[in-house]
Amino acid sequence: NKIKIHKLARWVIDQYDEYGRLTAISDQELEAKVKEFFPDYWEKYKPR
């Protein structure tokens, strides 16, 4: 769903533009956001 992808992309952009983040976003942080925004996808494809 494009709206959910946009939410994730917006979160990434905001980390840098709104909050002044300078470090890379970790795999763990992205996983947490995928779980939050795409719970069905996460359950189907989560790492084993």
C-alpha positions as a LaTeX table, in Angstrom:
\begin{tabular}{lrrr}
\hline
Residue & $x$ (\AA) & $y$ (\AA) & $z$ (\AA) \\
\hline
Asn1 & 0.00 & 0.00 & 0.00 \\
Lys2 & 1.49 & 3.31 & $-1.11$ \\
Ile3 & 0.14 & 5.21 & 1.90 \\
Lys4 & 1.95 & 2.92 & 4.34 \\
Ile5 & 5.18 & 3.14 & 2.33 \\
His6 & 4.83 & 6.92 & 2.40 \\
Lys7 & 4.45 & 6.83 & 6.21 \\
Leu8 & 7.70 & 4.90 & 6.52 \\
Ala9 & 9.49 & 7.19 & 4.08 \\
Arg10 & 8.14 & 10.25 & 5.90 \\
Trp11 & 9.40 & 8.86 & 9.21 \\
Val12 & 12.90 & 8.43 & 7.73 \\
Ile13 & 12.91 & 11.93 & 6.23 \\
Asp14 & 11.63 & 13.47 & 9.47 \\
Gln15 & 14.40 & 11.82 & 11.45 \\
Tyr16 & 16.90 & 13.95 & 9.54 \\
Asp17 & 14.94 & 17.08 & 8.61 \\
Glu18 & 12.78 & 17.59 & 11.69 \\
Tyr19 & 14.91 & 16.08 & 14.43 \\
Gly20 & 18.38 & 16.83 & 13.07 \\
Arg21 & 19.56 & 13.26 & 13.08 \\
Leu22 & 23.11 & 12.75 & 11.84 \\
Thr23 & 23.55 & 9.00 & 12.26 \\
Ala24 & 22.36 & 6.20 & 10.00 \\
Ile25 & 19.08 & 4.49 & 10.78 \\
Ser26 & 19.84 & 1.00 & 12.02 \\
Asp27 & 18.34 & $-2.23$ & 10.75 \\
Gln28 & 16.72 & $-2.66$ & 14.17 \\
Glu29 & 15.02 & 0.73 & 13.95 \\
Leu30 & 13.70 & $-0.03$ & 10.47 \\
Glu31 & 12.47 & $-3.44$ & 11.61 \\
Ala32 & 10.58 & $-1.80$ & 14.48 \\
Lys33 & 8.92 & 0.65 & 12.08 \\
Val34 & 8.03 & $-2.12$ & 9.62 \\
Lys35 & 6.40 & $-4.01$ & 12.51 \\
Glu36 & 4.49 & $-0.85$ & 13.41 \\
Phe37 & 3.39 & 0.21 & 9.92 \\
Phe38 & 3.10 & $-3.22$ & 8.22 \\
Pro39 & 2.21 & $-5.82$ & 10.88 \\
Asp40 & 0.71 & $-8.26$ & 8.35 \\
Tyr41 & 3.75 & $-8.04$ & 6.08 \\
Trp42 & 6.07 & $-8.44$ & 9.06 \\
Glu43 & 4.32 & $-11.62$ & 10.20 \\
Lys44 & 4.50 & $-13.09$ & 6.71 \\
Tyr45 & 8.12 & $-12.19$ & 5.89 \\
Lys46 & 9.90 & $-11.59$ & 9.21 \\
Pro47 & 13.44 & $-12.93$ & 9.49 \\
Arg48 & 13.61 & $-16.40$ & 10.95 \\
\hline
\end{tabular}
